[in-house]
Amino acid sequence: MFLRNEHGLELAGAGASRPVTPAASPFGRALVRKQDLHPLERLRIAAQRVDWVPDLGSQIGSAGWWRGLLTCVGLCAATWALSPGLRPVIGDVPAPLGGTTADEARAQAIAPLAMGADTGRRMAANDLAVPLAEAPERPQIELSATLGEGDDFRRMLERAGVGRADATAAAALVGQTGELGDIAPGTRVALVLGRRASKMVPRPLEGLRMRARFDLNVSINRGASGLAMTRQPIAIDRTPLHLQGLVGNSLYRSARAAGAPAKAVETYLKALADRLSIGRDIHAADRFDMVIERERAATGETRTGQLLYAGIDGARSRTRLVRWTLDGKEGWFDANGEVERRGQMGMPVAGRITSAFGWRMHPLLGFTKLHKGMDIGAAYGSPIYAAIDGMVSFAGRAGGYGNFVKLAHQSGLASGYGHMSRIAVRPGQRVARGQVIGYVGSTGLSTGPHLHWEVWKNGQSINPRSISFDSIQRLSGAKLAALKARVAQLLSVTPGR
């Protein structure tokens, strides 16, 4: 480390030695004396020894500090004196354009659209251009609309921009092909709207194209006498879909893999469940056989319907069922002409059992008494359904039962429904299983809204949940021949096509 002492000499640390002056050195060239130097050289050397830019933050007030301050002020003054100032620099400005030349230059120049530029849009207007009071409308508009689930056809047209009168007329024309409510949701309607006389009125309907039915396209066009419809039938192949295959590990998955719709497979399993046990009687080596309604349009669309035939070929037995309508009722008949229903009575109301059949302490009378039916608690006004098919033998007020309905069934079986709030059938009326016969209430000897369900076998009260019923109906003659012809027709379809 070098330090400057008060004599202006530099020393270096502990091992520093005083520098040897040239005059004391016995070697080298002879030194030039100061008096022999040129005056300018002497001035240069003197100027080099002067520190012109000292640190103004140290030794404040000393001669060197004042010298540095004067140097700084002088430099700042010289810079200010030599600066050009803040006045604008005058340049060469071209003469402004005018007239047509200015318009053409503006149209071809690149400028922001916000400043009114015409870049890339048009050339400058001339005297032949006449400004328009308003933009003209297109002579025709082509658009499409989609019929939604539960939507109204006429309202759909009005939402698309069709006037009320044209929408009503178009809906009436399309309604000639069938019920408007039968049009499949998601049907797309292509519309053409024409020119209108004023912006205050809707555009007139010039054309409409849509698929009114699976087998029919329609188009509506405006003629001299108004809207007219043209029908365009679509060829339909109604050959059913015949599927066969091995049951394997899962009958449902195997049928779905063969191409059967999920709804048809569910119907297939329910139909077989009335004749055999799906888990016990059907094995992996058995073969399933089903025929499903199918429609194939010439335009390429395919639509499947309900299951027509359900069969299972096992090692021990063979089951063949066909959907058939007899006396207005549709059911599953055996290929030999028999229909059989098995099972228990269904619950007549959606609720929970609050009191079962048997001996109990009566909640109002206060003593033990045989409860001859079953109490099912449910919300007030809940619908009550017939447990099985039957005929209404009584409907009215019946003492402690309140509003009461009694149904007579086959084989000496009868069922009663008490404490109703309202009766929905009349005496002598035939009812089907699942038909509404009344509504839950609390009439008669009751502590709250519920259904008292009672069943009699040959006049004796029995537990409703212990009754199972078997009904077999056999066809004969022409009906049996027609059924067998139907089975042969369905099985004649080549499987897989």
Order of alpha helices (4+ residues) and beta strands (2+ residues): beta-beta-alpha-alpha-alpha-beta-alpha-alpha-beta-beta-beta-beta-beta-beta-alpha-alpha-alpha-beta-beta-beta-beta-beta-beta-beta-beta-beta-beta-beta-beta-beta-beta-beta-beta-beta-beta-alpha
